[in-house]
Amino acid sequence: MVSLMKFPLLGQMTRLGMTSLGLSLGLLGWTMPNATAQRITQQCRWVRQVRIIVIESGSTARRLNDLEYDYCRGRRRRQSQPDTSSNCFHLMMMQTLAQTTGSTDTQAIAAERVVACAFPDTKPAFPWRYANGQTVKLGNNWYYPSGQSAKFGPRWRYPNGQTATEGSFWRYPNGRWALQGDRGYRPDGDLSNRVDLLRWACGNVGALRCESTLTPVVEQAELLQDAAIVKLAWQAMRF
């Protein structure tokens, strides 16, 4: 057996425990592999927050438990890059914005979304129109079935014409601020942060609505996740 008296540094580290061991090895230029030192992806942070909030709202969050394992601890742990240029993404955004305002356009948008997401390599007919004859997309601009602009350049709009977002700043359908970076605002103007805003919204709309809104966007782009937060917060105002 090796005597610790011959290796005073090793003896000291042993007495202080594994925390000091890691610190001492770090000072010597070594690193110790452990789970907490691994890089946490954006998806992992998001799904963990959502899972905790949904459980607090009263759900078992079984699907979210599986996703949390996948993104944070599972073998398929990864940092994916959702395609924000696809027709599927744009129609998902439009449907979420229409649902936020309670627009009657949602069914027509959903019909186009189902096809675009199920068959991403299939090109739509040209010109691309809804069943009522209104244009879906013209160039890089997108439209609701009512003819109202949904996206022009980088700016997204609600079906009522109010700007929803341009970049990371979001507004509610009434024009009030919703999200500004890490800050979140309730529809009545009260300021908090985005996590507390989501917790408040889910507490008001209930676990079922919260989970059914958030689970489909866990693997989507952050912009679509923000749209889901704003949607829940706006709906929470009515509860």
C-alpha positions as CSV (number, residue, x, y, z in Angstrom):
1,M,0.0,0.0,0.0
2,V,1.3,3.5,-0.9
3,S,2.0,5.6,2.2
4,L,0.2,8.9,2.2
5,M,3.1,10.3,4.3
6,K,5.3,10.1,1.2
7,F,2.8,12.2,-0.8
8,P,1.7,15.0,1.5
9,L,-0.4,16.6,-1.3
10,L,-2.3,13.4,-1.9
11,G,-2.9,13.0,1.8
12,Q,-4.2,16.5,2.1
13,M,-6.6,16.0,-0.8
14,T,-7.9,12.8,0.6
15,R,-8.7,14.4,4.0
16,L,-10.5,17.3,2.3
17,G,-12.6,15.0,0.1
18,M,-13.5,14.9,-3.5
19,T,-14.5,18.6,-3.8
20,S,-11.0,19.7,-2.8
21,L,-9.6,16.9,-5.0
22,G,-11.2,18.4,-8.0
23,L,-9.9,21.9,-7.0
24,S,-6.4,20.7,-6.4
25,L,-6.2,18.8,-9.7
26,G,-7.6,21.9,-11.4
27,L,-4.8,23.9,-10.0
28,L,-2.3,21.3,-11.4
29,G,-3.8,21.7,-14.8
30,W,-6.0,18.5,-14.7
31,T,-9.7,18.3,-15.2
32,M,-12.1,15.8,-13.8
33,P,-15.0,14.6,-16.0
34,N,-18.4,14.8,-14.2
35,A,-22.0,15.5,-15.2
36,T,-22.2,19.0,-13.8
37,A,-19.2,20.1,-15.8
38,Q,-20.8,19.0,-19.1
39,R,-22.1,21.7,-21.4
40,I,-25.8,22.3,-20.9
41,T,-27.6,22.9,-24.2
42,Q,-30.3,25.4,-24.7
43,Q,-32.8,22.6,-25.3
44,C,-31.8,21.0,-22.0
45,R,-32.4,24.2,-20.0
46,W,-35.7,24.8,-21.7
47,V,-37.1,21.3,-21.3
48,R,-36.1,21.3,-17.6
49,Q,-37.8,24.6,-16.9
50,V,-40.9,23.5,-18.8
51,R,-41.0,20.1,-17.0
52,I,-40.7,21.7,-13.6
53,I,-43.4,24.3,-14.3
54,V,-45.8,21.7,-15.8
55,I,-45.4,19.5,-12.8
56,E,-46.0,22.4,-10.5
57,S,-49.2,23.0,-12.4
58,G,-50.4,19.5,-11.6
59,S,-49.3,17.2,-14.4
60,T,-47.2,14.1,-14.4
61,A,-45.4,15.5,-17.5
62,R,-44.5,12.0,-18.7
63,R,-43.6,13.0,-22.2
64,L,-41.5,15.9,-20.9
65,N,-39.7,13.5,-18.5
66,D,-38.6,11.5,-21.6
67,L,-37.5,14.6,-23.4
68,E,-35.6,15.9,-20.4
69,Y,-33.7,12.6,-20.3
70,D,-33.1,12.7,-24.0
71,Y,-31.6,16.3,-24.0
72,C,-29.9,16.4,-20.6
73,R,-28.8,12.9,-19.7
74,G,-29.5,10.4,-22.5
75,R,-27.4,9.0,-25.2
76,R,-29.0,11.2,-27.8
77,R,-28.0,14.4,-25.9
78,R,-27.5,17.0,-28.6
79,Q,-27.7,20.6,-29.7
80,S,-29.9,20.6,-32.7
81,Q,-30.5,23.6,-35.0
82,P,-34.1,23.8,-35.9
83,D,-34.8,24.9,-39.5
84,T,-36.3,28.4,-39.2
85,S,-36.5,28.8,-43.0
86,S,-38.9,25.9,-43.6
87,N,-42.5,26.2,-44.5
88,C,-43.3,24.1,-41.5
89,F,-41.7,26.5,-39.1
90,H,-43.5,29.6,-40.6
91,L,-46.9,27.9,-40.6
92,M,-46.4,26.8,-37.0
93,M,-45.6,30.4,-36.0
94,M,-48.6,31.7,-37.9
95,Q,-50.9,29.1,-36.2
96,T,-49.6,30.0,-32.8
97,L,-50.1,33.7,-33.3
98,A,-53.6,33.1,-34.6
99,Q,-54.4,30.9,-31.6
100,T,-53.1,33.7,-29.3
101,T,-55.7,36.1,-30.6
102,G,-58.5,33.5,-31.0
103,S,-58.6,34.1,-34.7
104,T,-60.9,32.0,-36.9
105,D,-58.0,31.5,-39.4
106,T,-56.4,28.7,-37.3
107,Q,-58.1,25.8,-39.1
108,A,-57.1,27.0,-42.5
109,I,-53.5,27.5,-41.4
110,A,-53.4,24.1,-39.6
111,A,-54.5,22.4,-42.9
112,E,-51.4,23.9,-44.7
113,R,-49.1,23.2,-41.7
114,V,-50.0,19.5,-41.5
115,V,-48.9,19.0,-45.1
116,A,-45.8,21.2,-44.9
117,C,-44.5,19.5,-41.8
118,A,-45.4,15.9,-42.9
119,F,-43.8,16.4,-46.3
120,P,-41.1,19.0,-45.9
121,D,-39.5,18.2,-49.3
122,T,-42.7,18.7,-51.2
123,K,-43.2,22.0,-52.9
124,P,-46.6,23.7,-52.6
125,A,-48.6,24.6,-55.7
126,F,-47.8,27.9,-57.4
127,P,-49.3,30.3,-56.6
128,W,-49.7,29.0,-53.1
129,R,-53.2,29.8,-51.9
130,Y,-55.5,28.8,-49.0
131,A,-58.8,27.0,-49.8
132,N,-60.5,30.4,-49.8
133,G,-58.2,31.7,-52.6
134,Q,-56.1,34.0,-50.4
135,T,-52.3,33.9,-50.8
136,V,-50.3,31.9,-48.3
137,K,-46.8,33.1,-49.3
138,L,-45.6,35.6,-51.9
139,G,-41.8,35.9,-52.2
140,N,-40.6,36.0,-48.6
141,N,-43.8,37.4,-47.2
142,W,-46.5,35.3,-45.5
143,Y,-50.2,36.0,-45.1
144,Y,-53.1,34.8,-43.0
145,P,-56.2,33.4,-44.7
146,S,-57.9,36.8,-44.1
147,G,-55.3,38.5,-46.3
148,Q,-53.6,40.2,-43.4
149,S,-49.8,40.2,-43.4
150,A,-48.3,37.6,-41.0
151,K,-44.6,38.2,-41.7
152,F,-42.9,41.0,-43.6
153,G,-39.1,40.9,-43.5
154,P,-38.1,40.0,-39.9
155,R,-41.4,41.3,-38.4
156,W,-44.2,39.0,-37.4
157,R,-47.7,40.2,-36.9
158,Y,-50.9,38.9,-35.2
159,P,-54.0,38.5,-37.3
160,N,-55.3,41.8,-35.9
161,G,-52.4,43.6,-37.5
162,Q,-50.5,44.3,-34.3
163,T,-46.7,43.6,-34.4
164,A,-45.9,40.4,-32.4
165,T,-42.1,40.4,-32.6
166,E,-39.1,41.8,-34.4
167,G,-36.0,40.0,-33.1
168,S,-36.2,38.9,-29.5
169,F,-38.7,41.6,-28.4
170,W,-42.3,40.5,-28.1
171,R,-45.6,42.4,-27.7
172,Y,-49.1,41.1,-26.8
173,P,-52.0,41.6,-29.3
174,N,-52.9,44.8,-27.4
175,G,-49.5,46.3,-28.1
176,R,-48.1,46.0,-24.6
177,W,-44.6,44.5,-24.0
178,A,-44.5,40.7,-23.4
179,L,-40.8,39.7,-23.6
180,Q,-37.6,41.7,-23.7
181,G,-34.6,39.4,-23.5
182,D,-34.8,37.7,-20.1
183,R,-37.5,40.1,-18.9
184,G,-41.2,39.1,-19.1
185,Y,-44.3,41.2,-18.7
186,R,-47.8,40.2,-17.8
187,P,-50.6,41.5,-20.0
188,D,-51.4,44.0,-17.3
189,G,-47.9,45.4,-17.4
190,D,-46.4,43.9,-14.3
191,L,-42.7,43.1,-14.8
192,S,-41.1,39.8,-13.9
193,N,-38.7,37.4,-15.8
194,R,-39.6,35.0,-18.6
195,V,-39.6,31.9,-16.3
196,D,-41.8,33.5,-13.7
197,L,-44.1,34.7,-16.4
198,L,-44.5,31.2,-17.7
199,R,-45.0,29.9,-14.2
200,W,-47.8,32.5,-13.6
201,A,-49.4,31.7,-17.0
202,C,-49.4,27.9,-16.4
203,G,-50.8,28.4,-12.9
204,N,-53.7,30.2,-14.4
205,V,-54.5,28.2,-17.6
206,G,-54.0,24.8,-15.9
207,A,-51.6,21.9,-16.4
208,L,-53.4,20.4,-19.4
209,R,-53.4,23.6,-21.6
210,C,-49.9,24.4,-20.4
211,E,-48.4,21.0,-21.3
212,S,-50.3,20.7,-24.6
213,T,-49.0,24.1,-25.7
214,L,-45.3,23.7,-24.5
215,T,-44.5,20.1,-25.3
216,P,-44.8,20.4,-29.1
217,V,-42.3,23.3,-29.2
218,V,-39.6,21.8,-26.9
219,E,-37.7,20.7,-30.0
220,Q,-38.5,23.8,-32.0
221,A,-36.6,27.1,-32.5
222,E,-36.4,29.6,-29.6
223,L,-38.6,32.0,-31.5
224,L,-41.5,29.5,-31.5
225,Q,-40.9,28.7,-27.8
226,D,-41.3,32.5,-27.1
227,A,-44.5,32.5,-29.1
228,A,-45.9,29.8,-26.9
229,I,-45.0,31.7,-23.7
230,V,-46.7,34.8,-25.0
231,K,-49.7,32.8,-26.1
232,L,-50.1,31.2,-22.6
233,A,-49.6,34.5,-20.9
234,W,-52.2,36.3,-23.0
235,Q,-54.7,33.4,-22.5
236,A,-54.0,33.5,-18.7
237,M,-55.4,37.0,-18.6
238,R,-58.9,35.6,-19.3
239,F,-58.8,33.0,-16.4
